[in-house]
Amino acid sequence: MTGSSVPHPNPQTNPQSTPEAQSPSTLHSTFSLERAYALRPERVFAAWADPVAKARWFAGPDSEHDLDFRPGGRERVLRPGGGGDPTLRFESVYHDIVPARRIVYVSALYADDRLSTVSLTTVRFDSSGEGTHLLLTEQGTYLDGQEPPSWREQGTSTWLDALSAELETT
């Protein structure tokens, strides 16, 4: 959700937001993204667990961010709309956390309080030499043509790149 590069549902710029696309529809999609980091899994994992660090690389400077990083804990990002863009609310619940090994969470994305997507995400942290191989897999349900899966994959890739930048500066 960092910065303005995050794709989002917007009827003015999303060709899928036509009246036809607004009829109830469901699309399922799964993607996986991989990254290699020069730091050990404990350090990469810590950037997900620390609320201050995660706010920097995930939420962006213009968003509100709350993180309760524990099984059953919640995360919430609120990015105000403006200029024709909707207010975005991203809410997650953590279901499984194995320090420096795995995170599993379920998320919902709302655009102006309208549910757009629901997803299950698994993040694995595997040792790779002196560094970390990260594998993120997201299984998503995209509702009523509000967000194409390619936007979510692009946005997720963008914030994994922001995580890389965060790790290089701390």
N, C-alpha and C positions, 0 to 999 in steps of 0.2 A: 504494500500500500504506500510505498514511499513516493513522494513527489508527484508531479503531474504526469509522469510517464506511465502510470498505472492505467490500463484500459478500464473503462467503466461503462455501464449502461447509460446511454444518452440518446433519446429519440431523435435528436437533430443530427447526430453523427453516426448512429448505428442503423444500417440499412435493414437490419432484422426487426427494428422497432416500428414496422408498418402496422396498420390495423390487422392485417392478416396474421402477422407474427405475434400480435398481442393475444390471440386466442390461446386458451390453455394448451400448452405443449410441454413436453419433457424431452430433453436430450441428455444422454449419458456419454461421458468421455473420460478416458484415463490417460495420463501422461506421466513420464518419469524424467527427471532432470538430475544430472550428475555434476559434481564439482570436486576438484582436488584443492586442498588447502595445505600449506606448508607447516601448519601447526598441528599438534597432537589433538586427538578427539576430545579430550577434556577441555581444552581451550576453545575449540569450535562450539562444543555443546554449551559452554558457559555463556557465549554470546546470545544463545537462545533463552537461557535461564535468567539472566540479569535484566531486570526491567529497564534500567537506564540504557544499557547497551542495545537491547532489542528495539527500544523506541527510536534510537538513532538510525538503525539500518532498515527497520521494517515500517515504522509509522510515518516517518518524515516530520519536518519541522512545523507544519501547519495543522497537524492532527493531534487529537487527544488520544492517549494510550494508557491502558491499565493492564497489568499482567499479574496474575496469581498462578505462578508456575509450579503446579503440583497435580497429581491425579485428582480429578474432580474440580480443579481450578479453572479459571476463565481468563480469557484475554479479550479486550475490546479496543477497537480503533474506530475513531469517528473523524472523518474528514469532511469539513464543511463544503457545501456546494457553492456555486456562483458562476456567473458568466455562461449560463446555460447548462452547467454541469450539476448533476444531482448531489445531494449530501450522501456520502457513503458510510455505512456502518458495517464493520466486519467483526463478528463475534465467534469465539472459539471456546470449546471445552476440551481440556486435556484428559484423555482416558488412560494412557499408559506412558510412563516416563521411566526409562532405565538410564541412569546417568552415564554420559559419554558413549552410549550405544544406540538408543532409540527413543523417539517421541512419536506418539500417535494422538491425533486430535481431530475433532469434527468441527467444521466451520459453516457459518451462514453469512452471505453477503446481502445487504439490503441497499437499495438505491431509493432515496426518499421514502423510506419505511416500507418499500415493496420488496418482498423476498425475491432475489434474483438467482442465487445459487446455494446449494448445500454440498459440502464435500467432506470426504474422509482423506486425511493426509498422514502418511507415514514417512518419517525422516530417520535414516540410518546413518550412523557415524562408524566407519570402519577404519582401523589402523592401516596405513599404507606407507611402509618405510618409516620415516620420521614425521609423516604428515597424516592427513585424514582424507579418506574418500567419502564424500557425502552423496547419498542417494535419496532423493525425495520423490515419492510416488503419490499422486493425487487422483482420486476417483471422484468425479463430480457429476452432479445433477444440475442441469441448466434449465431454468424455468421460463417459459413463455417468450423465448427468443430475446431475452434481455441482455445476455452476454454470450458471445460465441466462445467455445472452448479455447480457441487460439488466443483470445485476449487474456484468459486466465494463465495459460502457459507462458505467454510473453511477460505478463506482470510478475509471475512467480520467478521467472528467470532474471528479471530486473532486480528483484529484491535479494536473490542469491548473489548477484553481482555486488549489491550494496553490502551484503554480509562480508564478502571478500575485502572490500574497501575498509570496512570497520575493523576487520582482523589485522589489516596492514597498519592501521593507525593506533592500535591499542596494544 
